Amino acid sequence: QQQQQQQPPYMRRQDMTSEIFATPPNKWSESQVGQWLVQAGYGNLQANFARNNVDGMRLMSLSYQDLSGPIAVGDQKTVERVHNAIRSLLPRVHAGLKRKMATGSRDSMGVGSNGGG
């Protein structure tokens, strides 16, 4: 419990139970990115992300430079925190990809992701 209190908001267990987390982050809509920002404690940045059309795919590709430049999230410390929060989502993306490969899901062109075609 005490360890959970010391973690940043985006790492707390109760924040990870939201419905948006049923979808891998790279598949999130702009609205879901906004919801995540609120849950991660960065609700004040929703407008910045929306103005830059940041959906899940774009979120996962944002660099430190993007956050400090075009997205303009704030000072260096805030940029670092937001960048770390985004990076903390990577295991969820990888887990989604592993599940997709294990089930042999097909992509939008009908090609199997398990190497078959």
N, C-alpha and C positions, 0 to 999 in steps of 0.2 A: 504494500500500500504506500509506504513512504517513498520507495523507489519510483513508483508510478507518479507521485506528486512532483518529483524532481525532473522527470522527463519533459521534453517540449510537448505542447499540446498535440501535435500531429502523431506522436508516438504512443499516446495513452490509449489503453485498450478500449475504453468506452467510445472513443472517437472512431475506432476502426469497425464498429458494428453497424454503421450507417448503410443504408441500401445502396449508396453509390459505390461502396466497396465490393459489391457483388460482381461488378464489371471491372476488368483489368484497366488500370489508369490510362493506358494508351488508346483505349476505346471510348473514353469519356467525351461527352458533348461539352460545349462551352459552359452550359448551365451546371453540369456536374463538376467541372473545374472550379466554378464559382462556389459551389457547395463545399468542396474540399477546402478551398481557401478559408472559408468561414470556420470549418471544423478545425483547421490547422492553426487558427488564431490570426489569420491574415485577411479577414473580411474586408478591411479597409483597402485592400488591393484589387478587389473584384473589378472595379471600373477600369483599372489599368490593363488587366488581362482581357476583359471583354473588348475594350477599344482595340486591342491587338489580335482579336479573334483567336484566342488561345483555347484550343480544344485539347483533348488528351494526347493526341499524337504530337501536337506542337509542344505541349507542356513537357513531355518526356524528352524533347530535343532541345529545350532551352539551355543555353549556356550561361555561365556567369556574366559574360559580356552582354547577352540579351537582357538579363535581369537588371543590370546596371545602366544599360543604354535605352533601347526602344521601349522596354516594359516599364522602366523607371520605378522600381519598387522602393527606393529610398537610399539611405546611407549604406556604407560598406557592410556594416554589421547586419542590417536587414537583408541585404543581398545574399550574404553568406547563409543566414538562417533559412531564407526561402529556397536557396539552391540546395541546402542540405535536406530540407523537407521534400523537395522533388526527388532527390536521389534516394531518399528512404522508400520511395514508391517502386523503385526498380525491381526488387524481389517479387512484387505482385505482378509486374509485367512478365517477368521470366516464368513465374508459376503459371500464368495464363497461357504462355507459349508452350510450356511443357504439356499442359492438359490438352491443348489443341493438337499437338503432335501425337500424343498417346492415343487420342480417339480417332486420329486420321481425318480430322476435319478438313473440309474443302474450302479453298479460298473463293473470292468472288468470281474468279474465272473458271471455277469448277475443277481446279487442279488440286489434288491431294497434297496436304502439307507434310505427309510422311515420306515424300520422295517419289511416290508413284504418280502416274499421270494418266 
